[in-house]
Amino acid sequence: MNFKPQKNQIIGLSIFVLFVVCIISLICEDSTTVGEFNVYYGNLHAHTGLSDGVGTPAQAFAKARNIAHLDFYAITDHDYWPDDMTDSDWSQIKQAANDYNEDGVFTAFWGFEWTSDIEENNNGDKGLGHFTVINSDDWAHSRNSATNTLSKFAKWLDGTSGVAFFNHPGQYSTTFDKFIFDHSDNIVGMELWNRASGFSYYYNNGYNKNDGGYGYYDEALRLGWYIGASGGHDTHDNSWGVMNDYRLAVLAKENTRTSILAAYKARRFFSSADKNISFSFTANGSEMGSKINGGSLSITIEASDTDNEKFDRIQLLKNGDVVKTWTPNTANALVTHTLTAAKDDYFYARVRQSDKDEAVSSPIFITTDGTPKI
């Protein structure tokens, strides 16, 4: 006997399926949402055989998307090393990014690494440092006269649509001139971890040995750099996206190049040793990365984990110093605090799970004193 469903039964079944899909979507969205933003996880520092890695950009994007299930990824082969990048190399990276980029599913950025080590620097006595650059229309060479100093590179970057991140400060004896060079608003972050080295580029004594022990991140912030907390796998083998659980996480409205790039420019991102921490740090309702007025600040720090891992410590820092510590011992932590801020102060938060995995937020920057503007 054949059963033929009635029209109202079909409509009812359709509504039920739609309801279930909506509920599942809401559950999934809640696990990666903080406030008005979604949290997307990925990495922006990876190499292929076009420089000193292996494989092709297409292989790297495919693994990051299909195996690692990252939300975004970037290929950033060196401007040189072991030989010079060519226009053909640059085109191959851009083409692969465009091939794998899919709005709402996976964001693929093209990029390069501006590289200045001791033996390559024109002065012959110091390495200036490395920068990850994404989304620029062209690439710059650290040994060309137009872009072979930090200030020249910063000026070049200001003329592009790209953003850059300080890479592994101090590695390879690089100095970044102790962060004393012309600022660029398109330098948006600094790696606090690199590869599988923990947060070693955060917990250190920085370049200045006479400032009380501040690390590279706080040294730059105390000099007025408008940067957030980044990190990079710096992949040189075929472990694209699967090297470990460390992530660069961004708070954005959508998983698109436009939305994620806007979040980087707003410094709305955090650095995490865990693959699925959700983290929000606000002052007077403004999310991490914001520039706000001084006066009385109402601080809120929220952290959760999809795997229900507990947070055993939350800390609030002002100008690089811890001013408040909480021990929530819960997987869904929310703490608040009120304090006073003045012009040029900056604040950020760090959270730690019971397995000692940490996440560090980008700062909130105080640019004026007094009552917030209307």
C-alpha positions as CSV (number, residue, x, y, z in Angstrom):
1,M,0.0,0.0,0.0
2,N,1.5,3.3,-1.1
3,F,1.3,6.2,1.4
4,K,0.9,9.6,-0.1
5,P,1.3,12.4,2.4
6,Q,-1.3,15.2,2.5
7,K,-0.4,18.7,1.7
8,N,-0.8,19.9,5.3
9,Q,1.4,17.0,6.4
10,I,4.2,18.1,4.0
11,I,3.9,21.7,5.2
12,G,4.0,20.6,8.8
13,L,7.1,18.4,8.2
14,S,8.8,21.3,6.4
15,I,8.1,23.6,9.2
16,F,9.5,21.1,11.7
17,V,12.7,20.5,9.7
18,L,13.1,24.3,9.4
19,F,12.6,24.6,13.1
20,V,15.3,22.0,13.8
21,V,17.7,23.6,11.4
22,C,17.2,27.0,13.1
23,I,17.7,25.5,16.6
24,I,20.9,23.8,15.5
25,S,22.1,27.0,13.8
26,L,21.4,29.0,17.0
27,I,23.2,26.5,19.1
28,C,26.3,26.6,16.8
29,E,26.2,30.4,16.6
30,D,25.9,30.8,20.3
31,S,29.2,28.8,20.8
32,T,31.1,31.2,18.6
33,T,29.4,34.5,19.3
34,V,30.3,37.3,21.8
35,G,28.0,40.3,22.0
36,E,27.3,41.6,18.5
37,F,30.2,39.7,16.9
38,N,31.0,36.2,15.7
39,V,34.3,34.6,16.7
40,Y,36.3,33.3,13.7
41,Y,39.5,31.3,14.1
42,G,42.5,31.0,11.8
43,N,46.1,31.8,11.0
44,L,47.8,34.5,8.9
45,H,51.4,33.3,8.8
46,A,52.2,30.3,6.6
47,H,54.8,29.4,4.0
48,T,54.9,27.1,1.0
49,G,57.5,25.9,-1.5
50,L,57.4,29.3,-3.1
51,S,59.9,30.3,-0.3
52,D,61.2,28.1,2.4
53,G,58.3,25.8,3.0
54,V,56.8,22.9,1.0
55,G,53.9,22.4,-1.3
56,T,51.8,24.9,-3.1
57,P,49.4,27.7,-1.9
58,A,46.5,25.7,-3.2
59,Q,47.5,22.7,-1.1
60,A,47.9,24.9,2.0
61,F,44.5,26.5,1.6
62,A,42.8,23.2,1.0
63,K,44.3,21.6,4.1
64,A,43.5,24.7,6.3
65,R,39.9,24.7,5.1
66,N,39.1,21.0,4.6
67,I,41.2,19.3,7.3
68,A,41.9,21.9,10.0
69,H,38.4,23.5,9.5
70,L,39.7,27.0,10.1
71,D,37.5,30.0,9.3
72,F,40.3,32.0,7.6
73,Y,43.9,31.5,6.4
74,A,46.7,33.3,4.7
75,I,49.7,32.3,2.7
76,T,52.6,34.7,3.4
77,D,55.8,33.5,1.6
78,H,59.0,35.5,2.1
79,D,59.8,38.5,-0.1
80,Y,63.1,36.6,-0.5
81,W,64.6,33.4,1.0
82,P,65.9,31.2,-0.3
83,D,65.5,33.3,-3.4
84,D,63.6,36.4,-4.4
85,M,59.8,36.3,-4.7
86,T,58.8,36.9,-8.3
87,D,55.7,38.5,-9.8
88,S,54.7,35.0,-10.9
89,D,54.9,33.7,-7.3
90,W,52.8,36.6,-6.1
91,S,50.2,35.9,-8.8
92,Q,50.1,32.3,-7.8
93,I,49.4,33.1,-4.1
94,K,46.7,35.6,-5.1
95,Q,45.1,33.2,-7.5
96,A,45.0,30.4,-4.9
97,A,43.4,32.8,-2.3
98,N,40.7,33.8,-4.8
99,D,40.1,30.2,-5.7
100,Y,39.5,29.1,-2.1
101,N,37.8,32.2,-0.8
102,E,34.1,31.6,-0.2
103,D,32.0,34.2,1.6
104,G,30.4,32.8,4.8
105,V,32.4,29.6,4.6
106,F,36.2,30.2,4.4
107,T,38.2,33.5,4.0
108,A,41.5,33.2,2.1
109,F,44.0,36.0,2.2
110,W,47.0,36.5,0.0
111,G,50.2,37.9,1.6
112,F,53.9,37.9,2.0
113,E,56.5,38.2,4.8
114,W,58.8,41.3,4.7
115,T,62.0,39.8,6.0
116,S,65.1,41.6,7.3
117,D,67.7,39.6,9.1
118,I,71.3,40.5,10.2
119,E,73.1,39.3,7.1
120,E,70.7,40.9,4.7
121,N,70.4,44.3,6.3
122,N,72.2,47.1,4.5
123,N,73.8,48.3,7.8
124,G,75.3,44.9,8.2
125,D,75.0,45.0,12.0
126,K,71.4,44.2,12.8
127,G,68.3,42.6,11.6
128,L,65.3,44.9,11.5
129,G,62.6,42.2,11.8
130,H,59.8,40.4,10.0
131,F,56.3,41.5,9.2
132,T,53.3,39.4,7.9
133,V,51.4,41.5,5.4
134,I,48.0,40.5,4.0
135,N,45.6,42.0,1.4
136,S,48.1,44.4,-0.2
137,D,47.8,44.8,-3.9
138,D,51.5,44.4,-4.4
139,W,54.5,43.2,-2.3
140,A,57.6,45.0,-1.0
141,H,61.1,43.8,-0.9
142,S,63.1,44.4,2.3
143,R,66.4,44.8,0.3
144,N,65.1,47.3,-2.2
145,S,66.1,50.9,-1.5
146,A,62.4,52.0,-1.5
147,T,61.4,49.7,1.4
148,N,64.6,48.6,3.1
149,T,64.1,50.4,6.4
150,L,61.3,50.2,8.9
151,S,60.1,53.7,8.3
152,K,60.2,53.2,4.5
153,F,58.3,50.0,4.9
154,A,55.7,51.8,7.1
155,K,55.3,54.5,4.5
156,W,54.8,51.9,1.8
157,L,52.3,50.1,3.9
158,D,50.3,53.3,4.5
159,G,49.8,53.5,0.7
160,T,48.3,50.0,0.4
161,S,45.0,48.3,1.4
162,G,47.0,45.8,3.4
163,V,47.6,45.3,7.1
164,A,50.7,44.0,8.8
165,F,51.8,42.2,12.0
166,F,55.1,42.3,13.9
167,N,56.4,38.7,13.7
168,H,58.3,36.9,16.5
169,P,60.2,40.0,17.8
170,G,63.7,39.2,18.9
171,Q,64.0,36.0,16.9
172,Y,67.0,35.8,14.5
173,S,68.5,38.7,16.6
174,T,66.1,41.2,15.0
175,T,65.4,44.4,16.8
176,F,62.6,46.4,15.1
177,D,64.8,49.3,16.2
178,K,63.2,48.8,19.6
179,F,59.9,50.0,18.1
180,I,61.2,53.5,17.6
181,F,60.4,54.3,14.0
182,D,57.6,56.0,12.0
183,H,54.2,54.5,13.0
184,S,51.8,53.1,10.5
185,D,48.1,52.7,11.2
186,N,48.2,49.6,9.0
187,I,50.5,47.8,11.4
188,V,47.8,46.3,13.5
189,G,49.2,43.5,15.7
190,M,52.1,41.6,17.2
191,E,52.7,37.9,17.4
192,L,52.6,36.7,21.1
193,W,53.3,33.1,20.1
194,N,54.9,31.6,17.0
195,R,54.8,27.9,15.9
196,A,54.6,25.8,19.0
197,S,56.7,28.0,21.3
198,G,54.0,29.0,23.8
199,F,53.5,32.7,24.5
200,S,57.3,33.2,24.6
201,Y,57.0,36.4,22.6
202,Y,54.8,37.8,25.3
203,Y,56.4,36.6,28.5
204,N,59.9,38.0,28.1
205,N,62.0,41.0,29.1
206,G,61.7,42.7,25.7
207,Y,64.4,44.8,24.2
208,N,64.7,47.4,27.0
209,K,66.3,45.8,30.0
210,N,65.9,48.8,32.2
211,D,62.1,49.3,32.1
212,G,61.1,46.9,34.8
213,G,60.7,43.8,32.7
214,Y,58.0,44.6,30.2
215,G,57.8,42.3,27.2
216,Y,57.9,43.2,23.5
217,Y,54.1,43.6,23.4
218,D,53.9,46.1,26.2
219,E,57.1,47.9,25.1
220,A,55.5,48.7,21.8
221,L,52.1,49.6,23.4
222,R,53.9,51.9,26.0
223,L,55.5,53.7,23.0
224,G,52.1,54.5,21.6
225,W,51.7,51.7,19.0
226,Y,48.1,50.9,18.2
227,I,48.4,47.2,17.9
228,G,46.5,44.1,19.1
229,A,47.4,40.5,20.2
230,S,48.3,38.2,17.3
231,G,50.1,34.9,16.8
232,G,51.2,32.8,13.9
233,H,51.9,29.1,13.1
234,D,54.7,30.2,10.8
235,T,54.2,26.9,9.0
236,H,57.2,25.6,7.0
237,D,56.0,22.0,6.4
238,N,52.6,20.6,5.3
239,S,51.0,21.1,8.8
240,W,48.9,24.0,7.5
241,G,46.3,24.7,10.1
242,V,46.9,21.5,12.0
243,M,50.3,22.2,13.7
244,N,48.6,22.7,17.1
245,D,45.5,24.3,18.7
246,Y,46.9,27.8,18.8
247,R,44.7,30.3,17.0
248,L,44.4,33.9,16.0
249,A,40.8,34.7,16.7
250,V,38.9,37.7,15.3
251,L,35.6,39.3,16.3
252,A,33.7,40.1,13.1
253,K,30.2,40.3,11.8
254,E,30.7,37.9,8.9
255,N,33.2,35.4,7.6
256,T,34.2,37.5,4.6
257,R,37.4,39.3,3.6
258,T,35.7,42.7,4.0
259,S,34.4,42.0,7.5
260,I,37.5,40.2,8.8
261,L,39.8,42.9,7.4
262,A,37.7,45.6,9.1
263,A,38.1,43.7,12.4
264,Y,41.8,43.7,12.0
265,K,41.9,47.4,11.3
266,A,39.8,47.9,14.4
267,R,42.2,45.6,16.4
268,R,39.2,43.5,17.4
269,F,41.1,40.2,17.8
270,F,42.8,38.1,20.4
271,S,45.5,35.5,20.6
272,S,44.7,32.0,22.0
273,A,46.5,28.8,22.8
274,D,43.1,27.0,22.7
275,K,41.3,26.4,19.4
276,N,37.8,27.5,20.5
277,I,37.9,30.0,23.3
278,S,35.4,32.8,23.0
279,F,36.6,36.0,24.6
280,S,35.2,39.5,25.0
281,F,36.9,42.5,26.7
282,T,34.9,45.7,26.9
283,A,35.1,49.1,28.6
284,N,32.0,51.2,28.7
285,G,30.5,48.9,26.1
286,S,33.3,49.3,23.6
287,E,35.0,46.0,22.5
288,M,38.8,45.3,22.5
289,G,40.7,47.4,20.1
290,S,38.6,50.5,20.6
291,K,39.9,54.0,21.2
292,I,37.7,55.6,23.9
293,N,37.7,58.6,26.2
294,G,39.0,58.5,29.8
295,G,37.4,59.0,33.1
296,S,35.4,56.2,34.9
297,L,35.5,52.9,33.0
298,S,33.1,50.0,33.5
299,I,35.1,46.9,32.5
300,T,33.5,43.6,31.5
301,I,35.5,40.4,30.6
302,E,33.7,37.3,29.3
303,A,35.2,34.0,28.4
304,S,33.8,30.6,27.4
305,D,34.9,27.4,25.8
306,T,32.9,25.1,23.4
307,D,34.5,22.1,25.2
308,N,33.4,23.5,28.6
309,E,37.0,23.8,29.8
310,K,37.2,25.8,33.0
311,F,38.9,29.2,33.4
312,D,40.9,29.3,36.6
313,R,42.2,32.8,36.3
314,I,41.3,36.1,34.6
315,Q,43.5,39.2,34.8
316,L,43.0,42.8,33.9
317,L,46.2,44.8,33.0
318,K,46.7,48.6,32.8
319,N,49.7,49.9,31.0
320,G,51.3,46.4,31.2
321,D,50.7,45.8,34.9
322,V,48.1,43.5,36.5
323,V,45.5,45.6,38.5
324,K,42.9,42.9,39.2
325,T,42.8,39.1,39.3
326,W,39.8,36.8,39.5
327,T,39.7,33.0,40.0
328,P,36.2,32.0,38.6
329,N,36.8,28.2,38.1
330,T,34.0,28.0,35.6
331,A,33.6,27.3,31.9
332,N,31.5,30.4,31.3
333,A,33.2,33.2,33.1
334,L,32.0,36.8,33.4
335,V,33.7,39.4,35.6
336,T,33.3,43.2,36.0
337,H,35.4,46.0,37.4
338,T,35.3,49.8,37.6
339,L,38.4,52.0,37.5
340,T,39.6,55.4,36.3
341,A,41.6,56.0,33.2
342,A,43.5,58.9,31.7
343,K,44.8,59.8,28.3
344,D,47.4,57.4,26.9
345,D,46.5,54.6,29.3
346,Y,45.8,51.2,27.7
347,F,44.1,48.1,29.2
348,Y,43.8,44.5,28.1
349,A,42.8,41.2,29.6
350,R,44.2,37.7,29.7
351,V,42.4,34.5,30.7
352,R,43.8,31.1,31.6
353,Q,42.2,27.7,31.6
354,S,42.8,25.0,34.1
355,D,45.1,23.2,31.6
356,K,47.2,26.5,31.5
357,D,46.1,27.4,28.0
358,E,45.9,31.2,27.8
359,A,44.3,33.9,25.6
360,V,45.3,37.5,25.5
361,S,43.1,40.3,24.2
362,S,43.9,43.3,22.2
363,P,43.9,46.5,24.3
364,I,41.4,49.2,24.7
365,F,43.2,52.6,24.2
366,I,42.4,55.8,26.1
367,T,42.8,58.7,23.8
368,T,41.2,61.6,25.7
369,D,40.2,62.5,29.3
370,G,36.8,63.2,30.8
371,T,33.3,62.6,29.7
372,P,32.7,60.5,26.7
373,K,31.7,62.4,23.6
374,I,28.0,62.3,22.5
